[in-house]
Amino acid sequence: MGIMGDRYEGEFEGHKIELVRDNLQKTLALVIDGTKVAWESRILPHDITLNGEFDHNGVKHAVVAHSTVKKILGLPLDADDGIEIDGKALPLRKTK
């Protein structure tokens, strides 16, 4: 986890899907094609699920992003992040 935050990016049929953790603003956001479609405050570490959707050639696709807190010796030290589109995992690359 970066000091300022993390950004995970994936692509689906030409659409850019991102999960952005901002440690300064204490938020986690789901961004689709440059538009923030869902976000949640993360002042205290907790599991977060964000939902969104987008349209591609007249077909709506459901997007679910998650961040699950990993605890080590009872302390929240890291998170397991991922994005699913229509129930299938989207390959992500960490860019920040």
C-alpha positions, 0 to 999 in steps of 0.5 A: 500500500502506497503512502498516498494511496493505490490505484488499480486499473483494468480494461474491459471491451475498451472501458477503463475500470479503476479502483482508487484508494486515496489516503489523504482524503481517506476514500475508496472510489470506483471509477469507470471511464474517468467518472467516479461512479461510487465511493466510500469513506475509509477513515477506519479500516473496514471491508468495502464493496462498491457497485456501478455499471456501464453500457457497452453497445446497448448491454449493461454490465454490472461492476463490483469492486471490493476491498477486504481488510487483511489483519495480521495479529489482529491489526488491519495492515493491508487489503485484498482488492479486486473488481468483478464485471458481470461476476467475473474477475477483471485482471488488474495492474497496480499503477500507483 
